[in-house]
């Protein structure tokens, strides 16, 4: 059972998330031979206030 975790900053609409999950599932199926119904994808969306790069919160970027 392939299990894929994807961490991303919030802000994508439901259609974008559906497309991403479909594409990731298709890639796993293609490259592992696992049936799609066995591929699990977990999306973890973070608030911009909860993610920083180089000591700067994404919410503070201009």
C-alpha positions as CSV (number, residue, x, y, z in Angstrom):
1,X,0.0,0.0,0.0
2,X,1.8,3.2,-1.1
3,X,1.3,6.1,1.3
4,X,2.2,9.5,0.1
5,X,2.3,12.6,2.4
6,X,2.3,16.0,0.8
7,X,2.9,19.1,2.9
8,X,1.9,22.4,1.3
9,X,0.9,25.9,2.2
10,X,-2.8,26.5,2.2
11,X,-4.4,28.4,-0.7
12,X,-5.3,25.9,-3.4
13,X,-8.9,25.4,-4.4
14,X,-10.6,22.0,-4.2
15,X,-10.2,21.5,-8.0
16,X,-6.4,22.0,-7.8
17,X,-6.2,19.6,-4.9
18,X,-8.2,17.0,-6.7
19,X,-6.0,17.3,-9.8
20,X,-2.9,17.0,-7.8
21,X,-4.1,13.9,-5.9
22,X,-5.2,12.3,-9.3
23,X,-1.8,13.0,-10.9
24,X,0.2,11.7,-7.9
25,X,-2.0,8.6,-7.8
26,X,-1.5,8.0,-11.5
27,X,2.3,8.4,-11.1
28,X,2.4,5.9,-8.3
29,X,0.3,3.4,-10.2
30,X,2.5,3.8,-13.3
31,X,5.8,3.4,-11.5
32,X,5.0,0.8,-8.9
33,X,2.2,-1.3,-10.5
34,X,0.1,-0.8,-7.3
35,X,-3.7,-0.6,-8.0
36,X,-5.1,2.9,-7.6
37,X,-7.4,1.8,-4.9
38,X,-4.4,0.9,-2.7
39,X,-2.7,4.3,-3.1
40,X,-3.2,6.6,-0.1
41,X,-2.5,10.3,-0.4
42,X,-2.5,12.5,2.7
43,X,-2.5,16.3,2.2
44,X,-1.3,18.5,5.1
45,X,-2.1,22.1,4.5
46,X,-0.3,24.7,6.6
47,X,-1.3,28.2,7.4
48,X,1.3,30.8,6.1
49,X,1.8,31.7,9.7
50,X,3.0,28.2,10.4
51,X,5.8,27.9,7.8
52,X,9.0,29.8,7.5
53,X,12.0,29.9,5.1
54,X,15.2,31.5,6.2
55,X,13.7,32.7,9.4
56,X,10.9,34.6,7.7
57,X,7.3,33.4,7.9
58,X,5.6,33.0,4.6
59,X,2.8,35.3,5.9
60,X,5.4,38.1,6.3
61,X,6.7,37.9,2.7
62,X,5.8,40.7,0.4
